[in-house]
Amino acid sequence: MSALTIFFTVLQVLSGLAVTVVVLMQSGKSAGLSGSISGGAETFLSKGKAKSWDDKLAKATKWFALAFVVLTLILNLI
Protein backbone atom coordinates (compact mmCIF):
# COMPACT_ATOMS: atom_id res chain seq x y z
CA MET A 1 0.00 0.00 0.00
CA SER A 2 1.21 3.44 -0.79
CA ALA A 3 1.39 6.25 1.74
CA LEU A 4 -1.46 8.06 0.00
CA THR A 5 -3.75 5.04 0.34
CA ILE A 6 -2.91 4.68 4.02
CA PHE A 7 -3.55 8.41 4.59
CA PHE A 8 -6.99 8.29 2.94
CA THR A 9 -7.85 5.05 4.75
CA VAL A 10 -7.07 6.62 8.13
CA LEU A 11 -9.18 9.67 7.20
CA GLN A 12 -12.04 7.40 6.15
CA VAL A 13 -11.95 5.45 9.41
CA LEU A 14 -11.92 8.69 11.41
CA SER A 15 -14.84 10.12 9.43
CA GLY A 16 -16.78 6.87 9.89
CA LEU A 17 -16.21 7.01 13.64
CA ALA A 18 -17.23 10.68 13.66
CA VAL A 19 -20.49 9.88 11.86
CA THR A 20 -21.22 7.13 14.37
CA VAL A 21 -20.52 9.34 17.39
CA VAL A 22 -22.52 12.30 16.06
CA VAL A 23 -25.53 10.12 15.22
CA LEU A 24 -25.47 8.51 18.65
CA MET A 25 -25.32 11.93 20.34
CA GLN A 26 -28.54 13.10 18.67
CA SER A 27 -31.73 12.92 20.68
CA GLY A 28 -34.48 10.58 19.56
CA LYS A 29 -37.65 11.85 17.95
CA SER A 30 -40.94 11.45 19.78
CA ALA A 31 -43.15 8.74 18.38
CA GLY A 32 -46.89 8.31 18.45
CA LEU A 33 -49.80 10.71 18.35
CA SER A 34 -48.83 12.80 21.38
CA GLY A 35 -45.30 13.22 20.06
CA SER A 36 -46.54 14.38 16.70
CA ILE A 37 -48.90 16.95 18.20
CA SER A 38 -46.41 18.43 20.67
CA GLY A 39 -43.50 18.04 18.30
CA GLY A 40 -45.27 19.98 15.58
CA ALA A 41 -46.01 22.82 17.96
CA GLU A 42 -42.41 22.94 19.15
CA THR A 43 -41.08 23.01 15.60
CA PHE A 44 -43.54 25.68 14.48
CA LEU A 45 -43.16 27.94 17.48
CA SER A 46 -39.44 27.63 18.16
CA LYS A 47 -37.52 30.52 16.66
CA GLY A 48 -34.09 29.38 17.84
CA LYS A 49 -34.22 25.97 16.19
CA ALA A 50 -31.27 26.76 13.92
CA LYS A 51 -29.16 27.42 17.00
CA SER A 52 -30.10 24.25 18.87
CA TRP A 53 -27.66 21.48 19.68
CA ASP A 54 -29.63 18.90 17.67
CA ASP A 55 -29.53 21.10 14.58
CA LYS A 56 -25.76 21.45 14.88
CA LEU A 57 -25.43 17.68 15.26
CA ALA A 58 -27.63 17.15 12.19
CA LYS A 59 -25.43 19.46 10.13
CA ALA A 60 -22.30 17.72 11.43
CA THR A 61 -23.80 14.37 10.45
CA LYS A 62 -24.36 15.56 6.89
CA TRP A 63 -20.80 16.90 6.56
CA PHE A 64 -19.12 13.84 8.06
CA ALA A 65 -21.25 11.54 5.90
CA LEU A 66 -20.32 13.54 2.81
CA ALA A 67 -16.64 13.30 3.74
CA PHE A 68 -17.02 9.54 4.22
CA VAL A 69 -18.61 9.09 0.79
CA VAL A 70 -16.00 11.27 -0.94
CA LEU A 71 -13.16 9.40 0.76
CA THR A 72 -14.72 6.09 -0.25
CA LEU A 73 -14.84 7.22 -3.87
CA ILE A 74 -11.24 8.46 -3.73
CA LEU A 75 -10.04 5.16 -2.27
CA ASN A 76 -11.95 3.28 -4.96
CA LEU A 77 -10.20 5.27 -7.69
CA ILE A 78 -6.70 4.89 -6.23
The first five atom37 places (N, CA, C, CB, O) and aatype in JSON, in Angstrom:
{
  "aatype": [12, 15, 0, 10, 16, 9, 13, 13, 16, 19, 10, 5, 19, 10, 15, 7, 10, 0, 19, 16, 19, 19, 19, 10, 12, 5, 15, 7, 11, 15, 0, 7, 10, 15, 7, 15, 9, 15, 7, 7, 0, 6, 16, 13, 10, 15, 11, 7, 11, 0, 11, 15, 17, 3, 3, 11, 10, 0, 11, 0, 16, 11, 17, 13, 0, 10, 0, 13, 19, 19, 10, 16, 10, 9, 10, 2, 10, 9],
  "atom_mask": [
    [1, 1, 1, 1, 1],
    [1, 1, 1, 1, 1],
    [1, 1, 1, 1, 1],
    [1, 1, 1, 1, 1],
    [1, 1, 1, 1, 1],
    [1, 1, 1, 1, 1],
    [1, 1, 1, 1, 1],
    [1, 1, 1, 1, 1],
    [1, 1, 1, 1, 1],
    [1, 1, 1, 1, 1],
    [1, 1, 1, 1, 1],
    [1, 1, 1, 1, 1],
    [1, 1, 1, 1, 1],
    [1, 1, 1, 1, 1],
    [1, 1, 1, 1, 1],
    [1, 1, 1, 0, 1],
    [1, 1, 1, 1, 1],
    [1, 1, 1, 1, 1],
    [1, 1, 1, 1, 1],
    [1, 1, 1, 1, 1],
    [1, 1, 1, 1, 1],
    [1, 1, 1, 1, 1],
    [1, 1, 1, 1, 1],
    [1, 1, 1, 1, 1],
    [1, 1, 1, 1, 1],
    [1, 1, 1, 1, 1],
    [1, 1, 1, 1, 1],
    [1, 1, 1, 0, 1],
    [1, 1, 1, 1, 1],
    [1, 1, 1, 1, 1],
    [1, 1, 1, 1, 1],
    [1, 1, 1, 0, 1],
    [1, 1, 1, 1, 1],
    [1, 1, 1, 1, 1],
    [1, 1, 1, 0, 1],
    [1, 1, 1, 1, 1],
    [1, 1, 1, 1, 1],
    [1, 1, 1, 1, 1],
    [1, 1, 1, 0, 1],
    [1, 1, 1, 0, 1],
    [1, 1, 1, 1, 1],
    [1, 1, 1, 1, 1],
    [1, 1, 1, 1, 1],
    [1, 1, 1, 1, 1],
    [1, 1, 1, 1, 1],
    [1, 1, 1, 1, 1],
    [1, 1, 1, 1, 1],
    [1, 1, 1, 0, 1],
    [1, 1, 1, 1, 1],
    [1, 1, 1, 1, 1],
    [1, 1, 1, 1, 1],
    [1, 1, 1, 1, 1],
    [1, 1, 1, 1, 1],
    [1, 1, 1, 1, 1],
    [1, 1, 1, 1, 1],
    [1, 1, 1, 1, 1],
    [1, 1, 1, 1, 1],
    [1, 1, 1, 1, 1],
    [1, 1, 1, 1, 1],
    [1, 1, 1, 1, 1],
    [1, 1, 1, 1, 1],
    [1, 1, 1, 1, 1],
    [1, 1, 1, 1, 1],
    [1, 1, 1, 1, 1],
    [1, 1, 1, 1, 1],
    [1, 1, 1, 1, 1],
    [1, 1, 1, 1, 1],
    [1, 1, 1, 1, 1],
    [1, 1, 1, 1, 1],
    [1, 1, 1, 1, 1],
    [1, 1, 1, 1, 1],
    [1, 1, 1, 1, 1],
    [1, 1, 1, 1, 1],
    [1, 1, 1, 1, 1],
    [1, 1, 1, 1, 1],
    [1, 1, 1, 1, 1],
    [1, 1, 1, 1, 1],
    [1, 1, 1, 1, 1]
  ],
  "atom_positions": [
    [[0.83, -1.18, 0.0], [0.0, 0.0, 0.0], [0.88, 1.24, 0.0], [-0.95, 0.0, 1.21], [1.91, 1.3, 0.67]],
    [[0.46, 2.2, -0.75], [1.21, 3.44, -0.79], [0.84, 4.32, 0.4], [0.95, 4.19, -2.12], [-0.15, 4.08, 1.09]],
    [[1.64, 5.34, 0.62], [1.39, 6.25, 1.74], [0.09, 7.02, 1.54], [2.57, 7.23, 1.9], [-0.61, 7.33, 2.5]],
    [[-0.23, 7.33, 0.29], [-1.46, 8.06, 0.0], [-2.69, 7.22, 0.33], [-1.49, 8.48, -1.48], [-3.67, 7.74, 0.87]],
    [[-2.65, 5.94, 0.02], [-3.75, 5.04, 0.34], [-3.93, 4.91, 1.85], [-3.51, 3.66, -0.29], [-5.06, 4.93, 2.35]],
    [[-2.83, 4.79, 2.56], [-2.91, 4.68, 4.02], [-3.48, 5.97, 4.62], [-1.52, 4.38, 4.62], [-4.3, 5.91, 5.53]],
    [[-3.05, 7.12, 4.11], [-3.55, 8.41, 4.59], [-5.06, 8.52, 4.4], [-2.85, 9.56, 3.87], [-5.77, 8.9, 5.33]],
    [[-5.55, 8.2, 3.2], [-6.99, 8.29, 2.94], [-7.78, 7.25, 3.72], [-7.26, 8.13, 1.45], [-8.91, 7.5, 4.12]],
    [[-7.19, 6.08, 3.95], [-7.85, 5.05, 4.75], [-8.01, 5.5, 6.2], [-7.06, 3.73, 4.69], [-9.06, 5.28, 6.81]],
    [[-6.98, 6.11, 6.75], [-7.07, 6.62, 8.13], [-8.13, 7.72, 8.2], [-5.7, 7.16, 8.61], [-8.92, 7.74, 9.14]],
    [[-8.16, 8.62, 7.22], [-9.18, 9.67, 7.2], [-10.59, 9.07, 7.09], [-8.93, 10.63, 6.03], [-11.52, 9.57, 7.72]],
    [[-10.73, 8.03, 6.3], [-12.04, 7.4, 6.15], [-12.5, 6.74, 7.44], [-12.01, 6.38, 5.02], [-13.67, 6.83, 7.8]],
    [[-11.59, 6.08, 8.13], [-11.95, 5.45, 9.41], [-12.34, 6.52, 10.43], [-10.77, 4.61, 9.94], [-13.31, 6.35, 11.16]],
    [[-11.6, 7.61, 10.47], [-11.92, 8.69, 11.41], [-13.26, 9.34, 11.08], [-10.83, 9.74, 11.4], [-14.03, 9.66, 11.98]],
    [[-13.55, 9.53, 9.8], [-14.84, 10.12, 9.43], [-15.99, 9.14, 9.72], [-14.85, 10.51, 7.94], [-17.07, 9.58, 10.1]],
    [[-15.77, 7.86, 9.55], [-16.78, 6.87, 9.89], [-17.07, 6.84, 11.38], [0.0, 0.0, 0.0], [-18.22, 6.73, 11.79]],
    [[-16.02, 6.95, 12.19], [-16.21, 7.01, 13.64], [-16.91, 8.31, 14.03], [-14.85, 6.91, 14.35], [-17.75, 8.31, 14.94]],
    [[-16.59, 9.4, 13.36], [-17.23, 10.68, 13.66], [-18.72, 10.63, 13.34], [-16.56, 11.82, 12.88], [-19.54, 11.15, 14.1]],
    [[-19.08, 10.02, 12.21], [-20.49, 9.88, 11.86], [-21.22, 9.07, 12.92], [-20.65, 9.21, 10.47], [-22.32, 9.43, 13.34]],
    [[-20.61, 7.98, 13.36], [-21.22, 7.13, 14.37], [-21.43, 7.88, 15.68], [-20.35, 5.89, 14.61], [-22.51, 7.8, 16.28]],
    [[-20.43, 8.61, 16.13], [-20.52, 9.34, 17.39], [-21.57, 10.44, 17.3], [-19.16, 9.93, 17.77], [-22.37, 10.62, 18.23]],
    [[-21.58, 11.18, 16.19], [-22.52, 12.3, 16.06], [-23.95, 11.79, 15.99], [-22.19, 13.13, 14.81], [-24.86, 12.4, 16.56]],
    [[-24.17, 10.68, 15.3], [-25.53, 10.12, 15.22], [-25.98, 9.62, 16.58], [-25.57, 8.97, 14.19], [-27.14, 9.81, 16.95]],
    [[-25.1, 9.01, 17.33], [-25.47, 8.51, 18.65], [-25.71, 9.64, 19.66], [-24.4, 7.59, 19.17], [-26.43, 9.44, 20.64]],
    [[-25.12, 10.8, 19.44], [-25.32, 11.93, 20.34], [-26.65, 12.65, 20.11], [-24.19, 12.91, 20.19], [-27.09, 13.41, 20.97]],
    [[-27.28, 12.42, 18.97], [-28.54, 13.1, 18.67], [-29.66, 12.53, 19.53], [-28.89, 12.97, 17.17], [-29.67, 11.34, 19.85]],
    [[-30.6, 13.39, 19.88], [-31.73, 12.92, 20.68], [-32.74, 12.24, 19.77], [-32.39, 14.08, 21.46], [-32.85, 12.57, 18.59]],
    [[-33.48, 11.3, 20.33], [-34.48, 10.58, 19.56], [-35.7, 11.43, 19.31], [0.0, 0.0, 0.0], [-35.99, 12.35, 20.07]],
    [[-36.41, 11.13, 18.26], [-37.65, 11.85, 17.95], [-38.81, 11.19, 18.67], [-37.9, 11.88, 16.41], [-38.83, 9.97, 18.84]],
    [[-39.77, 11.99, 19.11], [-40.94, 11.45, 19.78], [-41.8, 10.68, 18.8], [-41.75, 12.57, 20.44], [-41.98, 11.1, 17.66]],
    [[-42.32, 9.56, 19.24], [-43.15, 8.74, 18.38], [-44.59, 8.75, 18.89], [-42.61, 7.3, 18.31], [-44.83, 9.06, 20.06]],
    [[-45.49, 8.41, 18.05], [-46.89, 8.31, 18.45], [-47.65, 9.61, 18.22], [0.0, 0.0, 0.0], [-47.11, 10.6, 17.74]],
    [[-48.93, 9.57, 18.59], [-49.8, 10.71, 18.35], [-49.44, 11.89, 19.23], [-51.24, 10.32, 18.59], [-49.43, 13.02, 18.74]],
    [[-49.15, 11.67, 20.49], [-48.83, 12.8, 21.38], [-47.51, 13.45, 20.98], [-48.76, 12.33, 22.84], [-47.36, 14.66, 21.09]],
    [[-46.56, 12.66, 20.51], [-45.3, 13.22, 20.06], [-45.45, 14.04, 18.8], [0.0, 0.0, 0.0], [-44.74, 15.03, 18.61]],
    [[-46.36, 13.62, 17.93], [-46.54, 14.38, 16.7], [-47.26, 15.7, 16.94], [-47.3, 13.56, 15.68], [-46.99, 16.69, 16.26]],
    [[-48.18, 15.71, 17.9], [-48.9, 16.95, 18.2], [-47.96, 17.94, 18.9], [-50.14, 16.67, 19.09], [-47.86, 19.09, 18.48]],
    [[-47.29, 17.51, 19.94], [-46.41, 18.43, 20.67], [-45.15, 18.74, 19.86], [-46.03, 17.84, 22.03], [-44.63, 19.85, 19.94]],
    [[-44.68, 17.79, 19.11], [-43.5, 18.04, 18.3], [-43.75, 19.03, 17.19], [0.0, 0.0, 0.0], [-42.87, 19.83, 16.86]],
    [[-44.94, 19.01, 16.61], [-45.27, 19.98, 15.58], [-45.38, 21.38, 16.13], [0.0, 0.0, 0.0], [-44.98, 22.34, 15.47]],
    [[-45.9, 21.5, 17.34], [-46.01, 22.82, 17.96], [-44.63, 23.36, 18.31], [-46.89, 22.76, 19.21], [-44.36, 24.55, 18.14]],
    [[-43.75, 22.49, 18.8], [-42.41, 22.94, 19.15], [-41.65, 23.39, 17.91], [-41.65, 21.82, 19.86], [-40.94, 24.39, 17.94]],
    [[-41.79, 22.65, 16.82], [-41.08, 23.01, 15.6], [-41.62, 24.31, 15.02], [-41.21, 21.89, 14.56], [-40.84, 25.14, 14.55]],
    [[-42.92, 24.49, 15.06], [-43.54, 25.68, 14.48], [-43.25, 26.93, 15.31], [-45.04, 25.48, 14.34], [-43.02, 28.0, 14.76]],
    [[-43.28, 26.78, 16.61], [-43.16, 27.94, 17.48], [-41.73, 28.27, 17.89], [-43.97, 27.74, 18.69], [-41.47, 29.37, 18.39]],
    [[-40.8, 27.36, 17.7], [-39.44, 27.63, 18.16], [-38.69, 28.47, 17.12], [-38.68, 26.31, 18.43], [-38.52, 28.06, 15.97]],
    [[-38.25, 29.63, 17.56], [-37.52, 30.52, 16.66], [-36.03, 30.2, 16.65], [-37.73, 31.97, 17.06], [-35.36, 30.45, 15.65]],
    [[-35.51, 29.66, 17.73], [-34.09, 29.38, 17.84], [-33.71, 27.97, 17.44], [0.0, 0.0, 0.0], [-32.72, 27.44, 17.92]],
    [[-34.49, 27.36, 16.57], [-34.22, 25.97, 16.19], [-32.88, 25.84, 15.47], [-35.35, 25.44, 15.31], [-32.18, 24.84, 15.63]],
    [[-32.52, 26.84, 14.67], [-31.27, 26.76, 13.92], [-30.06, 26.8, 14.85], [-31.19, 27.89, 12.91], [-28.97, 26.39, 14.46]],
    [[-30.26, 27.31, 16.06], [-29.16, 27.42, 17.0], [-29.14, 26.28, 18.0], [-29.23, 28.73, 17.72], [-28.29, 26.27, 18.9]],
    [[-30.03, 25.32, 17.89], [-30.1, 24.25, 18.87], [-28.97, 23.24, 18.66], [-31.47, 23.54, 18.79], [-28.37, 23.15, 17.59]],
    [[-28.71, 22.49, 19.71], [-27.66, 21.48, 19.68], [-27.98, 20.37, 18.68], [-27.45, 20.88, 21.07], [-27.08, 19.9, 17.97]],
    [[-29.24, 19.96, 18.6], [-29.63, 18.9, 17.67], [-29.45, 19.33, 16.22], [-31.08, 18.48, 17.91], [-29.09, 18.53, 15.37]],
    [[-29.71, 20.6, 15.94], [-29.53, 21.1, 14.58], [-28.06, 21.1, 14.2], [-30.12, 22.51, 14.43], [-27.7, 20.75, 13.07]],
    [[-27.2, 21.48, 15.14], [-25.76, 21.45, 14.88], [-25.28, 20.02, 14.67], [-24.99, 22.1, 16.04], [-24.43, 19.77, 13.82]],
    [[-25.82, 19.09, 15.44], [-25.43, 17.68, 15.26], [-25.92, 17.14, 13.93], [-25.99, 16.83, 16.41], [-25.24, 16.34, 13.29]],
    [[-27.12, 17.59, 13.49], [-27.63, 17.15, 12.19], [-26.76, 17.66, 11.06], [-29.08, 17.61, 12.0], [-26.5, 16.93, 10.1]],
    [[-26.32, 18.92, 11.16], [-25.43, 19.46, 10.13], [-24.08, 18.74, 10.13], [-25.22, 20.97, 10.35], [-23.52, 18.46, 9.08]],
    [[-23.57, 18.45, 11.33], [-22.3, 17.72, 11.43], [-22.43, 16.33, 10.83], [-21.84, 17.63, 12.88], [-21.49, 15.83, 10.21]],
    [[-23.57, 15.69, 11.03], [-23.8, 14.37, 10.45], [-23.74, 14.42, 8.93], [-25.16, 13.81, 10.91], [-23.13, 13.55, 8.3]],
    [[-24.37, 15.43, 8.36], [-24.36, 15.56, 6.89], [-22.94, 15.77, 6.37], [-25.25, 16.73, 6.46], [-22.56, 15.17, 5.36]],
    [[-22.16, 16.62, 7.04], [-20.8, 16.9, 6.56], [-19.87, 15.7, 6.73], [-20.23, 18.1, 7.29], [-19.08, 15.4, 5.84]],
    [[-19.96, 15.02, 7.86], [-19.12, 13.84, 8.06], [-19.51, 12.71, 7.11], [-19.2, 13.36, 9.51], [-18.65, 11.98, 6.63]],
    [[-20.81, 12.56, 6.85], [-21.25, 11.54, 5.9], [-20.78, 11.86, 4.5], [-22.78, 11.41, 5.92], [-20.37, 10.96, 3.76]],
    [[-20.82, 13.13, 4.12], [-20.32, 13.54, 2.81], [-18.82, 13.26, 2.7], [-20.61, 15.03, 2.56], [-18.36, 12.76, 1.67]],
    [[-18.08, 13.58, 3.74], [-16.64, 13.3, 3.74], [-16.38, 11.8, 3.62], [-15.99, 13.86, 5.01], [-15.45, 11.38, 2.93]],
    [[-17.18, 10.99, 4.3], [-17.02, 9.54, 4.22], [-17.26, 9.03, 2.81], [-17.98, 8.85, 5.2], [-16.5, 8.2, 2.31]],
    [[-18.31, 9.53, 2.16], [-18.61, 9.09, 0.79], [-17.51, 9.52, -0.17], [-19.98, 9.65, 0.33], [-17.09, 8.74, -1.02]],
    [[-17.05, 10.77, -0.05], [-16.0, 11.27, -0.94], [-14.71, 10.47, -0.74], [-15.74, 12.77, -0.7], [-14.04, 10.12, -1.71]],
    [[-14.37, 10.19, 0.51], [-13.16, 9.4, 0.76], [-13.31, 7.97, 0.23], [-12.85, 9.37, 2.27], [-12.33, 7.39, -0.25]],
    [[-14.5, 7.42, 0.31], [-14.72, 6.09, -0.25], [-14.51, 6.09, -1.77], [-16.14, 5.59, 0.09], [-13.9, 5.18, -2.32]],
    [[-15.03, 7.12, -2.43], [-14.84, 7.22, -3.87], [-13.37, 7.43, -4.24], [-15.68, 8.37, -4.43], [-12.88, 6.85, -5.21]],
    [[-12.67, 8.24, -3.47], [-11.24, 8.46, -3.73], [-10.46, 7.16, -3.56], [-10.68, 9.55, -2.79], [-9.61, 6.83, -4.38]],
    [[-10.75, 6.43, -2.5], [-10.04, 5.16, -2.27], [-10.36, 4.13, -3.35], [-10.4, 4.6, -0.89], [-9.52, 3.3, -3.69]],
    [[-11.57, 4.19, -3.89], [-11.95, 3.28, -4.96], [-11.19, 3.6, -6.25], [-13.47, 3.35, -5.2], [-10.86, 2.7, -7.02]],
    [[-10.9, 4.87, -6.47], [-10.2, 5.27, -7.69], [-8.7, 5.08, -7.62], [-10.49, 6.7, -8.0], [-8.02, 4.96, -8.64]],
    [[-8.16, 5.04, -6.38], [-6.7, 4.89, -6.23], [-6.27, 3.47, -6.53], [-6.25, 5.28, -4.81], [-5.08, 3.16, -6.46]]
  ]
}
